Amino acid sequence: MSRWSRRVVAAALCLAPAVALGGCGGGADAPASASPAASAPDREPSAAAAPGGDRGGAAAGAITVSEAWIPDPAGAERFAVYLAAANAAAAEDALVGASSPSAEGFDLVLAEDPGGADMRPVDEIPVPPGGSTELRPDGFHLMAVGAAPIAEGDRVDVDLVFRSGTEMSVTAPVLPASAHPADQAPEDHGGHH
């Protein structure tokens, strides 16, 4: 059984008691789309997205993504996505694109200063062979544009595309902006989130 299959089986076994006791969401109370291009994310109780709570993760091919999360954007039409991408391959890979039902598109950006206020677009975010890259406020990260309204407690699906052709979907919880580790807290991120 592959590592991916074992993870799927383990996740299913962990979820089985919760489904038996409470069922699954997404019924008549599911949110309607905000627009054809960007739909509202899944709503979860805020306790599920508390600081230090579960952050999103996924694996495909040689790439493993972990610690995916979104700081509460306070009603902006843009939001940032932070995560860690590890590359088990012997060759460099790179994150080259992202999409989400909750946004019209994403910019790949690099913060030019420690506070994260000055950003420039980049074509790709490198992930070194046998190493990892952390997307954070004062470095590389994703910026959603044309975003549907999101708030703390939401969970947003983000599809990632890598140069190698690896694709995966990760669900990132929206956490309070204060959930940044102390060494990553931006002084001013130019109102982008």
N, C-alpha and C positions, 0 to 999 in steps of 0.2 A: 504494500500500500504506500503510495507516495506521501511525502510530508504534507502536501496540500490536502490530500484526501483525509489524512489523519486529523488535520485541523478542522475540516468541515464536519467530520463525524463527532469530534470532541465538542464543537460548538452546538451541534444538534442535540447531543446528550445533555449539555448544560441548559439549553433552552427548553427542553421537553417539560420539566416540572413547571416552569413559568407559564407555558402555553396551556398546560392542563389546568392550572389554577386560575389564570386570568384571561386566557385567549389572546388574540393578536389585535392590534389597532388597525386603523385604516378603513373602518366601515363608514357608516353614514356621517360620522363626525370628522372625516378627513377633510383638510382644507382644500378649497378650490384654487385653481391656478390664478396667479396674480396677473399674468399676461401670457400670450402665446409663446413668447421667447423665454420667459423666466417664471417658473412656478414656485409657490411657497414651499419651504422645506417641511419635513415631518416635524410635528410638535411632540415634545417629550416633557415630562415633568421636570422642573428645574433641578430637582435633587439628582437626577440622572446625569446632569452636566455640571456638577459641582467641581470647583477647582480640585485637581488631583484625581478626579473621576476618570472613567474610561475615556481614552482618546482613540481616534480611529486608526486602523491598521489594515494592511492587506499584503499579499505576496503573489508574485507571478514571475516565472522564469527565474533569473538571478537577482531580481529586485525585491526588496522587502521595504514596505513603508510602515512607519509607526509614528505615534505621538501626533497624529493629524488633529488639528483643532482650528477654530475660528474665534478671534476675539469679538465680543459683542460690538457691532458697528454703530449702535445708537441711532438707527434709522437711516443711515447713509445708503446711497445707491451703489456703494462699493464695499467690498469686504476683503480682508486678507486671509490667506490660508497658510498655516505653518505646519511643518511635518519634518520627519527625518526619513531619508531614503538611503538604504544600504545596498551595495552592489557586490554580490559574491562572485561575479565573473572576473576573468583575468584581463578583460579589456574595459576601458572607460565607457560609460553610458552617459546619458543626459536626459533630463526631463525637458521635453520639447513642446508640450501642450497640455491643456486641461479644459474640461467642459463640465457643465452642471445644469440640471433643470432649473436651478435657482439663480442663474445668471445668463446674460447674453454671450459672455465670453470671459477670457482671462488674459491678463498681461503677465508675463514673466518679468520680474524686476529685480534690481540689485540696489539696495540702499547705499548711498554714497557717503553717508556720515553716520557716526555712532548713534545719533538720535533717530535715524530713519526718516527724516523729513525730506531729504533730497533723494529721489529715486530715478533710475534710468532703466528703460526697457532693455532686455537681453533676448537673444534668439533661443538660448537654451541654458539650463542649469546643470553643470557637470556633476556627475556622480563617479568618483574615482574607483578604479578596479580594487577589489578587496577592501574598500573603505566606504565612507558615508558622507552625505551632505545634509546639513541641517538648514531647513528653511525657517528663518527667524526675522524679527522686525529690523534688526540692524545688519542684515545680509540679504541673501537671495530669498524671495518669497513669491507667492502668487497673489495677484490683485484681481478680484472679480469686477466686471463692469456690467452696467445695466442689470443690477441685482434686484431680485424680489426682496421685499422687507423680511428681515430675519431678526431674531431676538434670542437672548440667553435662554437656553433650554432646548432650542431647535437642534435638529441633526440634519446636516446638508450632505447630499451625495455629490462627490467630485470624482470625475473620471480623469485618469492620468495617462499620458502617452509618453513613452521613452524612445530615444533615437533607435534603439535596437529593435523596435517594433513591439516591445512589451507594453501591454495595456492592462490597467486595473481600475477598479472602482473602490473608493474608500469613503466611509461615512465619518464626517468631521462634526463633533459637537460644537455648539456655540457656547463659549464660556465667558465669564466676566473678563474684561480687559486686564484686570489685576491678576489673572492666572498666569501671566508671563513669569518665568523664573526671574529672580532679581537682576541677574546679569543680562537679561534680554529686554527688560521693560523700556520701551521707547520714551524719550523725553517729550517728543512731539512728532507725530507721524503725519503731519500736514493735513489732518482731518480726513484721511483716507479710510479710517475705520474707527 
